[in-house]
Amino acid sequence: MAGYTILDPKQHKDLRIITERGAEYGENLHIVPVLADELKVLVAEYAIFFIKDNQTGQFGLNVLTGFEPGENLYLQKNLWQAHYVPLNLVRQPFMVGIKGEEGDKPSPQNTLVTINLDSPRVNKEKGEALFDTKGKSTDFLNSINGLLVKFVQGMPRTQEFINTLLALELLMPITLKFTLADGEKKSFSGLYNIDEEKLAVLSGNELQSLHQKGYLQACHMIIASFGQIQKLIDWKNNG
């Protein structure tokens, strides 16, 4: 990962992290990756979809924050227009590094904290300190460590959830079409949602399995989150 290096209390003892929200910190994103573990809090404020990586063919779970690259309608200057900010943004500029062979899957046992030194959040003048004068982790860094643990644990659970939906052929491509207040017609494709018709005709055993894993509730939360799109359209109109 370009710009990332292992966090070291000696080398990085003077670093501080700016925790404000803002486009200047790379948050001008119209799509943000999320974890299945976040669904219960995301559903109240975000439209949740699946997106297929055209290069790898893999699906990821995401929230829609805008309708075109560089547009984040949740971001109004330095204010985030939601109570919950996705973990993938809150963890910045930190990431999980893996100790082991290339291709190893991350786990709490083989991971370490890395930091993107190229991030505009990283400086020595303002923000949250990472280490105290004795080189010990500050409360802020401890909180980041906790977030990264959730991140590491949540990634395989999210992939398992997606793989189950794919095996049952429950994902379907959708295209969002709407008209803005000024009459401009918009079309947004590349999104996948839960196929409600196929979900409704699953066998009893399949439904029971989904329910036991918590996936059935997750499916219904993702379907319900579709209503958040109207909020985005309203913000687009008022922008």
ZAVOMI-62773 format. One record per residue: residue in one letter; residue number from 1; x negated, y, z of N, C-alpha, C, O in turn. Coordinates in nm, 3 decimals. Example, Ala and Ser with C-alpha at 12.3 -4.5 7.8 and 13.67 -1.06 7.14 Angstrom:
 aa   i     npx     npy     npz    capx    capy    capz     cpx     cpy     cpz     opx     opy     opz
  a   1  -1.319  -0.569   0.780  -1.230  -0.450   0.780  -1.320  -0.330   0.780  -1.424  -0.332   0.846
  s   2  -1.285  -0.225   0.708  -1.367  -0.106   0.714  -1.290   0.003   0.787  -1.341   0.114   0.804
END
This chain:
 aa   i     npx     npy     npz    capx    capy    capz     cpx     cpy     cpz     opx     opy     opz
  m   1  -0.084  -0.119   0.000   0.000   0.000   0.000  -0.088   0.124   0.000  -0.163   0.150   0.095
  a   2  -0.078   0.202  -0.108  -0.161   0.321  -0.121  -0.131   0.418  -0.007  -0.015   0.446   0.023
  g   3  -0.237   0.468   0.054  -0.219   0.567   0.159  -0.199   0.509   0.297  -0.209   0.582   0.395
  y   4  -0.172   0.379   0.307  -0.147   0.317   0.437  -0.277   0.259   0.494  -0.358   0.201   0.422
  t   5  -0.293   0.277   0.623  -0.408   0.220   0.692  -0.364   0.173   0.830  -0.264   0.221   0.883
  i   6  -0.437   0.080   0.886  -0.402   0.028   1.019  -0.416   0.139   1.123  -0.518   0.207   1.128
  l   7  -0.315   0.155   1.204  -0.317   0.259   1.307  -0.418   0.222   1.414  -0.415   0.113   1.470
  d   8  -0.509   0.316   1.442  -0.617   0.292   1.537  -0.625   0.406   1.638  -0.634   0.522   1.598
  p   9  -0.622   0.376   1.769  -0.623   0.483   1.871  -0.749   0.568   1.870  -0.746   0.682   1.917
  k  10  -0.860   0.516   1.819  -0.982   0.595   1.813  -0.985   0.685   1.691  -1.013   0.805   1.702
  q  11  -0.955   0.629   1.577  -0.957   0.707   1.453  -0.843   0.808   1.445  -0.858   0.914   1.384
  h  12  -0.730   0.773   1.505  -0.610   0.855   1.486  -0.559   0.917   1.615  -0.440   0.947   1.628
  k  13  -0.649   0.938   1.710  -0.610   0.988   1.843  -0.550   1.128   1.839  -0.474   1.165   1.928
  d  14  -0.583   1.207   1.737  -0.534   1.345   1.731  -0.413   1.363   1.639  -0.364   1.475   1.624
  l  15  -0.367   1.256   1.579  -0.257   1.270   1.483  -0.124   1.298   1.551  -0.096   1.251   1.661
  r  16  -0.044   1.378   1.481   0.092   1.407   1.525   0.187   1.381   1.408   0.147   1.384   1.292
  i  17   0.312   1.355   1.444   0.411   1.321   1.342   0.530   1.417   1.349   0.593   1.431   1.454
  i  18   0.558   1.482   1.237   0.676   1.568   1.227   0.798   1.479   1.209   0.801   1.394   1.119
  t  19   0.898   1.497   1.293   1.015   1.409   1.291   1.140   1.475   1.232   1.248   1.417   1.234
  e  20   1.125   1.596   1.180   1.239   1.666   1.121   1.283   1.595   0.994   1.205   1.524   0.931
  r  21   1.408   1.614   0.958   1.459   1.565   0.830   1.430   1.670   0.724   1.418   1.788   0.755
  g  22   1.419   1.627   0.598   1.398   1.725   0.492   1.350   1.663   0.362   1.286   1.558   0.361
  a  23   1.383   1.730   0.252   1.339   1.685   0.120   1.187   1.689   0.109   1.127   1.609   0.037
  e  24   1.125   1.784   0.181   0.980   1.795   0.175   0.909   1.674   0.234   0.788   1.658   0.217
  y  25   0.984   1.590   0.304   0.927   1.468   0.363   0.967   1.344   0.283   0.958   1.232   0.334
  g  26   1.010   1.364   0.161   1.043   1.251   0.075   1.182   1.195   0.096   1.208   1.081   0.058
  e  27   1.272   1.272   0.155   1.406   1.221   0.184   1.509   1.262   0.078   1.629   1.241   0.097
  n  28   1.462   1.319  -0.031   1.553   1.354  -0.141   1.577   1.231  -0.228   1.540   1.227  -0.346
  l  29   1.639   1.130  -0.167   1.665   1.001  -0.231   1.815   0.983  -0.249   1.893   1.017  -0.161
  h  30   1.855   0.929  -0.364   1.998   0.905  -0.384   2.038   0.764  -0.344   2.157   0.734  -0.335
  i  31   1.939   0.679  -0.319   1.963   0.542  -0.273   1.863   0.510  -0.163   1.743   0.535  -0.179
  v  32   1.910   0.456  -0.052   1.822   0.425   0.061   1.839   0.278   0.100   1.950   0.235   0.128
  p  33   1.731   0.199   0.101   1.740   0.060   0.143   1.779   0.049   0.291   1.735   0.130   0.373
  v  34   1.861  -0.049   0.323   1.906  -0.070   0.462   1.900  -0.219   0.495   1.877  -0.303   0.408
  l  35   1.921  -0.248   0.621   1.922  -0.386   0.670   2.064  -0.430   0.702   2.150  -0.349   0.736
  a  36   2.087  -0.559   0.691   2.218  -0.612   0.727   2.249  -0.586   0.874   2.366  -0.571   0.911
  d  37   2.145  -0.581   0.957   2.165  -0.553   1.100   2.224  -0.415   1.126   2.277  -0.390   1.234
  e  38   2.215  -0.325   1.028   2.264  -0.188   1.045   2.409  -0.169   1.001   2.466  -0.061   1.019
  l  39   2.469  -0.272   0.946   2.600  -0.257   0.883   2.706  -0.197   0.975   2.785  -0.112   0.933
  k  40   2.708  -0.240   1.100   2.814  -0.195   1.191   2.812  -0.044   1.213   2.917   0.017   1.233
  v  41   2.694   0.017   1.209   2.687   0.162   1.225   2.694   0.234   1.091   2.741   0.347   1.084
  l  42   2.645   0.169   0.985   2.646   0.233   0.854   2.787   0.250   0.798   2.817   0.350   0.735
  v  43   2.873   0.150   0.822   3.004   0.147   0.758   3.087   0.271   0.790   3.172   0.310   0.711
  a  44   3.063   0.333   0.904   3.142   0.450   0.943   3.104   0.576   0.867   3.179   0.674   0.867
  e  45   2.986   0.574   0.801   2.938   0.699   0.742   2.880   0.687   0.601   2.855   0.789   0.536
  y  46   2.859   0.565   0.552   2.792   0.548   0.423   2.865   0.447   0.334   2.933   0.357   0.383
  a  47   2.849   0.466   0.203   2.894   0.366   0.106   2.779   0.267   0.087   2.668   0.306   0.053
  i  48   2.807   0.140   0.109   2.705   0.035   0.110   2.720  -0.052  -0.015   2.829  -0.097  -0.048
  f  49   2.609  -0.075  -0.083   2.610  -0.154  -0.205   2.487  -0.242  -0.214   2.395  -0.231  -0.134
  f  50   2.489  -0.328  -0.314   2.372  -0.408  -0.350   2.316  -0.354  -0.480   2.392  -0.312  -0.568
  i  51   2.186  -0.355  -0.493   2.121  -0.309  -0.616   2.018  -0.412  -0.657   1.942  -0.463  -0.575
  k  52   2.016  -0.442  -0.786   1.924  -0.541  -0.841   1.799  -0.474  -0.895   1.806  -0.380  -0.974
  d  53   1.685  -0.523  -0.853   1.557  -0.474  -0.904   1.537  -0.532  -1.044   1.526  -0.653  -1.061
  n  54   1.533  -0.444  -1.143   1.523  -0.491  -1.282   1.392  -0.563  -1.311   1.385  -0.644  -1.404
  q  55   1.289  -0.535  -1.234   1.159  -0.597  -1.257   1.149  -0.735  -1.192   1.099  -0.830  -1.253
  t  56   1.198  -0.745  -1.068   1.185  -0.872  -0.996   1.312  -0.957  -1.002   1.306  -1.079  -0.982
  g  57   1.425  -0.894  -1.030   1.551  -0.965  -1.031   1.611  -0.986  -0.893   1.717  -1.046  -0.879
  q  58   1.542  -0.936  -0.792   1.590  -0.952  -0.655   1.691  -0.844  -0.619   1.684  -0.730  -0.666
  f  59   1.786  -0.882  -0.534   1.887  -0.788  -0.487   1.846  -0.730  -0.352   1.784  -0.797  -0.270
  g  60   1.882  -0.604  -0.331   1.859  -0.540  -0.202   1.987  -0.474  -0.155   2.075  -0.443  -0.235
  l  61   1.995  -0.453  -0.025   2.110  -0.386   0.036   2.076  -0.238   0.052   1.969  -0.204   0.104
  n  62   2.166  -0.152   0.008   2.137  -0.008   0.007   2.259   0.074   0.043   2.372   0.026   0.035
  v  63   2.235   0.200   0.082   2.344   0.297   0.093   2.326   0.402  -0.015   2.214   0.435  -0.053
  l  64   2.437   0.453  -0.063   2.437   0.555  -0.166   2.442   0.693  -0.099   2.533   0.721  -0.021
  t  65   2.343   0.776  -0.128   2.337   0.910  -0.068   2.351   1.022  -0.171   2.361   1.139  -0.135
  g  66   2.352   0.985  -0.299   2.369   1.083  -0.405   2.400   1.010  -0.534   2.406   0.888  -0.537
  f  67   2.420   1.087  -0.642   2.459   1.028  -0.769   2.352   1.035  -0.878   2.373   0.988  -0.989
  e  68   2.239   1.095  -0.845   2.130   1.104  -0.943   1.998   1.114  -0.868   1.995   1.160  -0.754
  p  69   1.888   1.071  -0.932   1.757   1.076  -0.866   1.725   1.215  -0.813   1.747   1.316  -0.880
  g  70   1.673   1.219  -0.689   1.638   1.345  -0.626   1.752   1.414  -0.555   1.734   1.521  -0.497
  e  71   1.871   1.354  -0.558   1.988   1.415  -0.493   2.027   1.337  -0.369   2.065   1.220  -0.378
  n  72   2.017   1.400  -0.254   2.062   1.340  -0.129   2.166   1.434  -0.069   2.133   1.537  -0.011
  l  73   2.292   1.398  -0.084   2.401   1.483  -0.039   2.416   1.484   0.112   2.485   1.570   0.167
  y  74   2.353   1.389   0.180   2.356   1.389   0.326   2.259   1.491   0.383   2.269   1.528   0.500
  l  75   2.168   1.535   0.301   2.063   1.626   0.346   2.098   1.769   0.308   2.096   1.805   0.190
  q  76   2.132   1.849   0.408   2.159   1.990   0.387   2.047   2.070   0.453   2.048   2.094   0.574
  k  77   1.951   2.111   0.370   1.828   2.175   0.418   1.759   2.076   0.512   1.711   1.972   0.467
  n  78   1.752   2.105   0.642   1.685   2.014   0.734   1.783   1.946   0.829   1.745   1.897   0.935
  l  79   1.909   1.944   0.790   2.012   1.879   0.871   2.066   1.757   0.798   2.094   1.762   0.678
  w  80   2.079   1.646   0.870   2.132   1.523   0.815   2.280   1.514   0.851   2.315   1.516   0.969
  q  81   2.366   1.505   0.750   2.509   1.511   0.770   2.570   1.375   0.808   2.667   1.329   0.747
  a  82   2.512   1.313   0.909   2.565   1.187   0.963   2.502   1.166   1.099   2.393   1.215   1.127
  h  83   2.572   1.093   1.184   2.518   1.066   1.317   2.403   0.966   1.312   2.311   0.972   1.393
  y  84   2.410   0.875   1.216   2.309   0.769   1.208   2.225   0.786   1.082   2.278   0.801   0.972
  v  85   2.093   0.784   1.100   1.999   0.790   0.988   1.943   0.650   0.968   1.896   0.589   1.064
  p  86   1.946   0.596   0.846   1.897   0.460   0.821   1.756   0.438   0.872   1.670   0.526   0.864
  l  87   1.734   0.319   0.925   1.606   0.283   0.985   1.490   0.300   0.888   1.379   0.336   0.928
  n  88   1.514   0.275   0.761   1.408   0.283   0.662   1.354   0.425   0.648   1.241   0.444   0.602
  l  89   1.432   0.525   0.688   1.386   0.663   0.688   1.327   0.702   0.823   1.226   0.771   0.829
  v  90   1.390   0.658   0.929   1.344   0.694   1.064   1.204   0.641   1.092   1.127   0.703   1.165
  r  91   1.171   0.525   1.034   1.039   0.465   1.060   0.925   0.539   0.992   0.809   0.520   1.029
  q  92   0.955   0.623   0.893   0.849   0.694   0.820   0.766   0.783   0.913   0.823   0.846   1.002
  p  93   0.635   0.790   0.895   0.550   0.737   0.789   0.483   0.604   0.824   0.373   0.574   0.776
  f  94   0.549   0.525   0.908   0.491   0.398   0.953   0.548   0.281   0.873   0.658   0.288   0.819
  m  95   0.470   0.175   0.866   0.514   0.056   0.798   0.451  -0.065   0.865   0.355  -0.053   0.941
  v  96   0.507  -0.178   0.836   0.456  -0.303   0.892   0.348  -0.357   0.800   0.370  -0.373   0.680
  g  97   0.231  -0.386   0.856   0.125  -0.453   0.782   0.121  -0.599   0.820   0.158  -0.636   0.932
  i  98   0.077  -0.683   0.729   0.076  -0.827   0.752  -0.067  -0.879   0.758  -0.148  -0.856   0.668
  k  99  -0.098  -0.949   0.865  -0.227  -1.016   0.880  -0.214  -1.158   0.826  -0.144  -1.240   0.885
  g 100  -0.280  -1.187   0.717  -0.270  -1.321   0.662  -0.291  -1.320   0.513  -0.349  -1.227   0.457
  e 101  -0.242  -1.425   0.447  -0.260  -1.440   0.304  -0.156  -1.358   0.227  -0.048  -1.329   0.279
  e 102  -0.191  -1.322   0.105  -0.097  -1.249   0.021   0.027  -1.334  -0.003   0.019  -1.452  -0.037
  g 103   0.142  -1.272   0.016   0.268  -1.343  -0.002   0.327  -1.395   0.126   0.441  -1.442   0.127
  d 104   0.251  -1.388   0.237   0.304  -1.431   0.367   0.424  -1.343   0.405   0.423  -1.222   0.382
  k 105   0.524  -1.404   0.463   0.639  -1.328   0.510   0.610  -1.268   0.646   0.547  -1.332   0.730
  p 106   0.655  -1.144   0.669   0.627  -1.080   0.798   0.701  -1.146   0.913   0.814  -1.192   0.898
  s 107   0.636  -1.151   1.028   0.695  -1.201   1.151   0.634  -1.121   1.265   0.530  -1.059   1.247
  p 108   0.697  -1.122   1.383   0.639  -1.048   1.496   0.498  -1.094   1.531   0.423  -1.020   1.594
  q 109   0.461  -1.216   1.490   0.330  -1.270   1.527   0.218  -1.227   1.430   0.102  -1.223   1.470
  n 110   0.252  -1.196   1.307   0.145  -1.167   1.210   0.148  -1.023   1.157   0.092  -0.994   1.051
  t 111   0.215  -0.935   1.230   0.227  -0.797   1.181   0.153  -0.698   1.270   0.124  -0.724   1.387
  l 112   0.123  -0.583   1.211   0.061  -0.473   1.283   0.114  -0.343   1.227   0.177  -0.341   1.121
  v 113   0.089  -0.233   1.299   0.141  -0.103   1.259   0.043  -0.035   1.165  -0.076  -0.024   1.194
  t 114   0.095   0.012   1.051   0.014   0.091   0.960   0.079   0.228   0.945   0.198   0.245   0.972
  i 115   0.000   0.324   0.901   0.049   0.461   0.886   0.007   0.515   0.750  -0.105   0.491   0.704
  n 116   0.096   0.587   0.688   0.068   0.649   0.559   0.006   0.786   0.583   0.075   0.883   0.612
  l 117  -0.124   0.793   0.572  -0.196   0.917   0.600  -0.168   1.024   0.496  -0.197   1.142   0.520
  d 118  -0.112   0.987   0.382  -0.078   1.084   0.278   0.058   1.149   0.301   0.095   1.242   0.230
  s 119   0.131   1.100   0.398   0.265   1.154   0.425   0.257   1.298   0.476   0.171   1.328   0.559
  p 120   0.345   1.386   0.428   0.348   1.524   0.479   0.390   1.532   0.625   0.379   1.638   0.687
  r 121   0.439   1.423   0.680   0.474   1.422   0.822   0.350   1.415   0.911   0.355   1.453   1.028
  v 122   0.239   1.366   0.856   0.118   1.342   0.935   0.031   1.467   0.937  -0.004   1.522   0.833
  n 123  -0.003   1.512   1.058  -0.088   1.630   1.074  -0.150   1.628   1.213  -0.133   1.532   1.288
  k 124  -0.221   1.734   1.247  -0.284   1.742   1.379  -0.237   1.864   1.459  -0.288   1.890   1.568
  e 125  -0.142   1.936   1.405  -0.100   2.061   1.469   0.035   2.053   1.540   0.050   2.106   1.650
  k 126   0.132   1.989   1.478   0.267   1.992   1.538   0.335   1.856   1.523   0.298   1.774   1.439
  g 127   0.434   1.836   1.608   0.509   1.712   1.605   0.478   1.624   1.724   0.420   1.669   1.823
  e 128   0.515   1.499   1.715   0.501   1.403   1.824   0.362   1.339   1.822   0.316   1.291   1.719
  a 129   0.295   1.340   1.939   0.164   1.277   1.951   0.179   1.126   1.951   0.280   1.073   1.999
  l 130   0.078   1.055   1.898   0.081   0.909   1.895   0.011   0.848   2.015   0.049   0.742   2.064
  f 131  -0.093   0.918   2.062  -0.172   0.866   2.174  -0.195   0.977   2.276  -0.202   1.094   2.241
  d 132  -0.206   0.937   2.405  -0.236   1.036   2.508  -0.388   1.053   2.519  -0.463   0.993   2.441
  t 133  -0.433   1.132   2.613  -0.576   1.162   2.626  -0.659   1.040   2.661  -0.781   1.039   2.643
  k 134  -0.593   0.935   2.713  -0.665   0.811   2.747  -0.658   0.707   2.635  -0.706   0.595   2.650
  g 135  -0.597   0.746   2.522  -0.589   0.654   2.410  -0.474   0.556   2.417  -0.466   0.463   2.337
  k 136  -0.384   0.577   2.513  -0.269   0.488   2.526  -0.153   0.539   2.440  -0.140   0.659   2.417
  s 137  -0.071   0.447   2.395   0.044   0.483   2.311   0.141   0.572   2.388   0.170   0.547   2.505
  t 138   0.190   0.676   2.321   0.290   0.763   2.382   0.428   0.696   2.374   0.445   0.594   2.308
  d 139   0.526   0.756   2.443   0.662   0.703   2.436   0.712   0.706   2.292   0.786   0.617   2.250
  f 140   0.672   0.808   2.218   0.715   0.817   2.079   0.664   0.698   1.998   0.741   0.635   1.925
  l 141   0.536   0.667   2.011   0.480   0.555   1.937   0.541   0.423   1.983   0.561   0.333   1.902
  n 142   0.569   0.412   2.111   0.634   0.290   2.161   0.773   0.274   2.098   0.814   0.162   2.066
  s 143   0.843   0.385   2.080   0.974   0.379   2.016   0.962   0.337   1.870   1.045   0.262   1.819
  i 144   0.856   0.386   1.803   0.831   0.346   1.664   0.802   0.197   1.657   0.850   0.128   1.567
  n 145   0.722   0.149   1.751   0.692   0.005   1.756   0.821  -0.077   1.768   0.836  -0.181   1.705
  g 146   0.912  -0.026   1.849   1.041  -0.094   1.865   1.121  -0.096   1.735   1.184  -0.196   1.702
  l 147   1.117   0.016   1.663   1.187   0.024   1.535   1.127  -0.074   1.434   1.199  -0.139   1.358
  l 148   0.994  -0.082   1.434   0.928  -0.171   1.339   0.957  -0.318   1.370   0.964  -0.401   1.278
  v 149   0.973  -0.350   1.497   1.012  -0.487   1.534   1.150  -0.518   1.475   1.172  -0.625   1.418
  k 150   1.243  -0.423   1.489   1.376  -0.441   1.431   1.366  -0.456   1.280   1.438  -0.536   1.220
  f 151   1.277  -0.379   1.220   1.259  -0.382   1.076   1.209  -0.520   1.031   1.262  -0.579   0.937
  v 152   1.107  -0.570   1.099   1.049  -0.700   1.065   1.151  -0.812   1.083   1.163  -0.901   0.999
  q 153   1.223  -0.806   1.193   1.321  -0.911   1.220   1.441  -0.902   1.127   1.503  -1.004   1.095
  g 154   1.474  -0.780   1.084   1.593  -0.759   1.001   1.574  -0.793   0.855   1.670  -0.827   0.787
  m 155   1.451  -0.784   0.805   1.429  -0.809   0.662   1.464  -0.951   0.620   1.537  -0.968   0.522
  p 156   1.416  -1.055   0.689   1.454  -1.192   0.647   1.602  -1.220   0.669   1.662  -1.296   0.593
  r 157   1.662  -1.161   0.771   1.805  -1.182   0.793   1.886  -1.120   0.679   1.986  -1.176   0.634
  t 158   1.841  -1.004   0.634   1.909  -0.938   0.522   1.897  -1.021   0.396   1.994  -1.037   0.322
  q 159   1.778  -1.075   0.370   1.758  -1.156   0.251   1.839  -1.285   0.255   1.891  -1.330   0.154
  e 160   1.848  -1.344   0.374   1.928  -1.466   0.390   2.076  -1.438   0.361   2.144  -1.518   0.298
  f 161   2.123  -1.323   0.407   2.261  -1.281   0.383   2.286  -1.266   0.232   2.385  -1.316   0.180
  i 162   2.194  -1.198   0.164   2.207  -1.176   0.020   2.202  -1.309  -0.055   2.280  -1.331  -0.147
  n 163   2.111  -1.395  -0.016   2.097  -1.525  -0.084   2.225  -1.608  -0.072   2.265  -1.677  -0.165
  t 164   2.289  -1.600   0.045   2.415  -1.672   0.065   2.523  -1.620  -0.027   2.598  -1.697  -0.087
  l 165   2.532  -1.488  -0.039   2.632  -1.427  -0.127   2.607  -1.465  -0.273   2.701  -1.491  -0.348
  l 166   2.481  -1.468  -0.312   2.447  -1.505  -0.449   2.482  -1.651  -0.478   2.532  -1.684  -0.585
  a 167   2.456  -1.737  -0.380   2.486  -1.879  -0.397   2.636  -1.903  -0.417   2.677  -1.994  -0.488
  l 168   2.716  -1.818  -0.354   2.862  -1.829  -0.365   2.917  -1.742  -0.478   3.038  -1.735  -0.499
  e 169   2.827  -1.677  -0.550   2.864  -1.590  -0.663   2.962  -1.481  -0.620   3.062  -1.455  -0.687
  l 170   2.930  -1.418  -0.507   3.020  -1.317  -0.451   2.983  -1.173  -0.487   3.051  -1.080  -0.446
  l 171   2.875  -1.155  -0.563   2.837  -1.019  -0.601   2.883  -0.990  -0.743   2.870  -1.073  -0.833
  m 172   2.937  -0.872  -0.762   2.985  -0.831  -0.895   2.938  -0.690  -0.925   2.937  -0.605  -0.836
  p 173   2.899  -0.663  -1.052   2.856  -0.527  -1.088   2.975  -0.434  -1.096   3.084  -0.473  -1.137
  i 174   2.954  -0.311  -1.055   3.061  -0.210  -1.064   3.003  -0.081  -1.121   2.882  -0.057  -1.113
  t 175   3.089  -0.001  -1.177   3.052   0.131  -1.227   3.143   0.234  -1.163   3.266   0.221  -1.170
  l 176   3.085   0.334  -1.101   3.164   0.441  -1.041   3.192   0.546  -1.147   3.101   0.596  -1.213
  k 177   3.319   0.580  -1.164   3.358   0.685  -1.258   3.447   0.785  -1.186   3.544   0.747  -1.120
  f 178   3.413   0.912  -1.198   3.493   1.014  -1.132   3.478   1.146  -1.207   3.386   1.164  -1.286
  t 179   3.569   1.236  -1.179   3.567   1.369  -1.242   3.548   1.474  -1.135   3.621   1.476  -1.036
  l 180   3.452   1.561  -1.155   3.425   1.668  -1.059   3.529   1.779  -1.071   3.606   1.784  -1.168
  a 181   3.531   1.866  -0.973   3.631   1.974  -0.969   3.622   2.064  -1.091   3.723   2.123  -1.132
  d 182   3.503   2.076  -1.150   3.487   2.163  -1.268   3.520   2.092  -1.398   3.502   2.148  -1.506
  g 183   3.567   1.966  -1.388   3.606   1.891  -1.506   3.499   1.801  -1.562   3.525   1.723  -1.653
  e 184   3.377   1.808  -1.508   3.269   1.725  -1.557   3.292   1.579  -1.517   3.320   1.549  -1.401
  k 185   3.280   1.491  -1.616   3.300   1.348  -1.590   3.167   1.283  -1.556   3.066   1.308  -1.622
  k 186   3.168   1.200  -1.452   3.047   1.134  -1.407   3.064   0.982  -1.410   3.173   0.929  -1.387
  s 187   2.954   0.913  -1.440   2.955   0.767  -1.440   2.826   0.719  -1.375   2.717   0.763  -1.412
  f 188   2.839   0.629  -1.278   2.722   0.582  -1.204   2.727   0.430  -1.203   2.819   0.371  -1.146
  s 189   2.627   0.366  -1.265   2.626   0.220  -1.275   2.502   0.164  -1.205   2.423   0.239  -1.147
  g 190   2.488   0.032  -1.210   2.373  -0.033  -1.147   2.400  -0.081  -1.006   2.310  -0.133  -0.939
  l 191   2.524  -0.065  -0.961   2.561  -0.107  -0.826   2.635  -0.240  -0.831   2.700  -0.274  -0.930
  y 192   2.623  -0.315  -0.722   2.697  -0.441  -0.706   2.773  -0.436  -0.575   2.724  -0.383  -0.475
  n 193   2.893  -0.492  -0.577   2.974  -0.497  -0.455   3.027  -0.640  -0.437   3.005  -0.726  -0.522
  i 194   3.095  -0.661  -0.328   3.154  -0.792  -0.300   3.273  -0.814  -0.393   3.359  -0.727  -0.408
  d 195   3.278  -0.931  -0.456   3.392  -0.967  -0.540   3.505  -1.015  -0.448   3.502  -1.127  -0.398
  e 196   3.603  -0.929  -0.427   3.710  -0.960  -0.332   3.794  -1.080  -0.376   3.840  -1.158  -0.293
  e 197   3.814  -1.094  -0.506   3.897  -1.205  -0.555   3.829  -1.338  -0.527   3.894  -1.433  -0.483
  k 198   3.698  -1.346  -0.553   3.626  -1.470  -0.527   3.616  -1.498  -0.377   3.621  -1.614  -0.334
  l 199   3.601  -1.392  -0.299   3.595  -1.409  -0.154   3.726  -1.468  -0.101   3.726  -1.551  -0.011
  a 200   3.837  -1.424  -0.160   3.969  -1.467  -0.113   3.998  -1.613  -0.144   4.082  -1.675  -0.078
  v 201   3.930  -1.671  -0.245   3.963  -1.808  -0.284   3.854  -1.908  -0.245   3.852  -2.021  -0.294
  l 202   3.764  -1.867  -0.158   3.662  -1.961  -0.108   3.730  -2.073  -0.031   3.839  -2.055   0.024
  s 203   3.666  -2.188  -0.028   3.721  -2.301   0.046   3.716  -2.275   0.195   3.646  -2.185   0.242
  g 204   3.792  -2.355   0.269   3.795  -2.338   0.414   3.657  -2.355   0.477   3.620  -2.280   0.567
  n 205   3.582  -2.452   0.429   3.448  -2.476   0.483   3.354  -2.360   0.454   3.274  -2.321   0.538
  e 206   3.365  -2.305   0.333   3.280  -2.192   0.296   3.314  -2.069   0.380   3.224  -1.997   0.425
  l 207   3.441  -2.044   0.401   3.483  -1.930   0.483   3.439  -1.948   0.628   3.396  -1.853   0.693
  q 208   3.451  -2.070   0.677   3.410  -2.097   0.815   3.261  -2.075   0.832   3.216  -2.019   0.932
  s 209   3.183  -2.120   0.733   3.039  -2.101   0.738   3.003  -1.953   0.737   2.917  -1.909   0.813
  l 210   3.069  -1.876   0.651   3.045  -1.731   0.646   3.081  -1.665   0.778   3.010  -1.578   0.828
  h 211   3.193  -1.708   0.834   3.238  -1.651   0.961   3.140  -1.681   1.074   3.108  -1.593   1.154
  q 212   3.094  -1.804   1.080   3.003  -1.844   1.188   2.871  -1.766   1.182   2.811  -1.738   1.286
  k 213   2.827  -1.733   1.064   2.702  -1.658   1.048   2.722  -1.506   1.062   2.624  -1.431   1.065
  g 214   2.847  -1.463   1.071   2.875  -1.320   1.078   2.882  -1.254   0.942   2.897  -1.132   0.931
  y 215   2.871  -1.335   0.837   2.867  -1.281   0.702   3.005  -1.239   0.652   3.016  -1.147   0.571
  l 216   3.108  -1.305   0.698   3.243  -1.270   0.653   3.278  -1.128   0.699   3.330  -1.048   0.621
  q 217   3.249  -1.100   0.825   3.272  -0.964   0.876   3.187  -0.863   0.799   3.233  -0.754   0.767
  a 218   3.062  -0.901   0.769   2.973  -0.812   0.695   3.030  -0.782   0.557   3.023  -0.668   0.511
  c 219   3.085  -0.883   0.492   3.145  -0.862   0.360   3.259  -0.761   0.366   3.268  -0.671   0.283
  h 220   3.344  -0.776   0.467   3.458  -0.685   0.479   3.412  -0.543   0.515   3.476  -0.445   0.475
  m 221   3.304  -0.531   0.591   3.252  -0.397   0.622   3.198  -0.329   0.496   3.218  -0.209   0.476
  i 222   3.130  -0.406   0.413   3.076  -0.350   0.288   3.190  -0.306   0.197   3.183  -0.199   0.136
  i 223   3.293  -0.388   0.186   3.409  -0.352   0.104   3.475  -0.225   0.157   3.511  -0.136   0.080
  a 224   3.490  -0.217   0.290   3.555  -0.100   0.351   3.473   0.027   0.331   3.529   0.136   0.322
  s 225   3.341   0.012   0.325   3.255   0.131   0.314   3.273   0.203   0.182   3.231   0.318   0.167
  f 226   3.336   0.137   0.084   3.359   0.198  -0.046   3.432   0.332  -0.033   3.415   0.421  -0.116
  g 227   3.514   0.344   0.072   3.590   0.468   0.093   3.502   0.590   0.119   3.548   0.703   0.103
  q 228   3.377   0.568   0.158   3.287   0.680   0.185   3.245   0.753   0.058   3.190   0.863   0.065
  i 229   3.269   0.692  -0.058   3.232   0.757  -0.184   3.306   0.889  -0.203   3.251   0.984  -0.258
  q 230   3.430   0.893  -0.157   3.507   1.017  -0.172   3.439   1.133  -0.099   3.442   1.247  -0.146
  k 231   3.379   1.104   0.015   3.306   1.208   0.088   3.191   1.262   0.004   3.167   1.383   0.000
  l 232   3.119   1.171  -0.062   3.010   1.213  -0.147   3.059   1.300  -0.263   2.995   1.399  -0.298
  i 233   3.172   1.262  -0.321   3.229   1.340  -0.431   3.268   1.479  -0.382   3.244   1.578  -0.451
  d 234   3.328   1.487  -0.263   3.365   1.616  -0.205   3.242   1.703  -0.182   3.243   1.823  -0.212
  w 235   3.136   1.643  -0.129   3.013   1.719  -0.108   2.953   1.766  -0.239   2.901   1.877  -0.249
  k 236   2.962   1.680  -0.342   2.914   1.716  -0.475   2.992   1.834  -0.530   2.933   1.925  -0.589
  n 237   3.122   1.833  -0.511   3.207   1.943  -0.558   3.176   2.074  -0.485   3.177   2.182  -0.545
  n 238   3.149   2.062  -0.355   3.125   2.183  -0.274   2.982   2.234  -0.286   2.951   2.344  -0.241
  g 239   2.895   2.153  -0.348   2.755   2.195  -0.360   2.734   2.301  -0.464   2.621   2.345  -0.484
END
